[in-house]
Amino acid sequence: MTSTDTPRDQDPRDEAPQFVLPLVVRIEKTAPPARTDALQTAARAVLALLSDERATEEDGAWARAVRDWQDARIRKVVRRARGAEWRKASALPGITVTGESAQVRVFPPVPLDGWPRELVKLQVSGTDLDDPAPPAAPEDTVPVLWLNPALEMSAGKAMAQAGHGAQLAWWGLDGAARAAWRAAGFPLSVRTAEPGRWAELTTSGLPVVRDAGFTEIAPGSCTVVADHPLLRICHMGL
């Protein structure tokens, strides 16, 4: 399974109206979140929206927007806010997900050129964060979104890619597994794979995100492998 975020010259769905899933990460000058925490929180925010009744119910307030978004390219854009900007963004319909210190708000999809005015002025480039210490090894029982060790991505770009990986993992699960994951609060880890392990992951049959190449990296680049324990059982026979 691969992401539908395929190179732009190969995707017939470009003919459909294009939508984007906005995510806003809170980055205060004096207390920015750690990079890994922000990536994990962004991935959980995407899952929170995908599983929300407003998106899943036929007559849900967000259902039409989510369908339109998924009928075209699966675009996600991460912007940053602080202070009054964050407060204005938080007043819009959406879901705020909190990590160890990170806060990410996800909003229902909007037309590519139709962002709400409270979000359109927020910065999209230059969002970068650091980890104060190397993250611990992930637990075996927790889904892991593995990042490509050969790619350099800003924190904003990596957050969007982690969100793509989480979405592919969600699509690969049945209803019972989705309900259990949601009930547990969507535990997951985001880690950079060891170079020697990356080739194994991309050929394992697990979901792989291939970027469309609109920003930062080359079209078709493999960015994330979604390694959920239940997907591993299904695809790898373990």
Rosetta blueprint (number, residue, H / E / L):
1 M L
2 T E
3 S L
4 T L
5 D L
6 T L
7 P L
8 R L
9 D L
10 Q L
11 D L
12 P H
13 R H
14 D H
15 E H
16 A L
17 P L
18 Q L
19 F E
20 V E
21 L E
22 P E
23 L E
24 V E
25 V E
26 R E
27 I L
28 E E
29 K L
30 T L
31 A E
32 P L
33 P L
34 A L
35 R H
36 T H
37 D H
38 A H
39 L H
40 Q H
41 T H
42 A H
43 A H
44 R H
45 A H
46 V H
47 L H
48 A H
49 L H
50 L H
51 S H
52 D L
53 E H
54 R H
55 A H
56 T H
57 E L
58 E L
59 D L
60 G L
61 A L
62 W L
63 A H
64 R H
65 A H
66 V H
67 R H
68 D H
69 W H
70 Q H
71 D H
72 A L
73 R L
74 I L
75 R E
76 K E
77 V E
78 V E
79 R E
80 R E
81 A E
82 R L
83 G H
84 A H
85 E H
86 W H
87 R H
88 K H
89 A H
90 S H
91 A L
92 L L
93 P L
94 G L
95 I E
96 T E
97 V E
98 T E
99 G L
100 E L
101 S L
102 A L
103 Q E
104 V E
105 R E
106 V E
107 F L
108 P L
109 P L
110 V E
111 P E
112 L L
113 D L
114 G L
115 W L
116 P L
117 R H
118 E H
119 L H
120 V H
121 K L
122 L L
123 Q E
124 V L
125 S L
126 G L
127 T L
128 D L
129 L L
130 D L
131 D L
132 P L
133 A L
134 P L
135 P L
136 A L
137 A L
138 P L
139 E L
140 D L
141 T L
142 V L
143 P L
144 V E
145 L E
146 W E
147 L E
148 N L
149 P L
150 A L
151 L L
152 E L
153 M L
154 S L
155 A H
156 G H
157 K H
158 A H
159 M H
160 A H
161 Q H
162 A H
163 G H
164 H H
165 G H
166 A H
167 Q H
168 L H
169 A H
170 W H
171 W H
172 G L
173 L L
174 D L
175 G H
176 A H
177 A H
178 R H
179 A H
180 A H
181 W H
182 R H
183 A H
184 A L
185 G L
186 F L
187 P L
188 L L
189 S E
190 V E
191 R E
192 T E
193 A L
194 E L
195 P H
196 G H
197 R H
198 W H
199 A H
200 E H
201 L H
202 T H
203 T L
204 S L
205 G L
206 L L
207 P L
208 V E
209 V E
210 R E
211 D L
212 A L
213 G L
214 F L
215 T L
216 E L
217 I L
218 A L
219 P L
220 G L
221 S L
222 C E
223 T E
224 V E
225 V E
226 A E
227 D E
228 H L
229 P H
230 L H
231 L H
232 R H
233 I H
234 C H
235 H H
236 M H
237 G L
238 L L
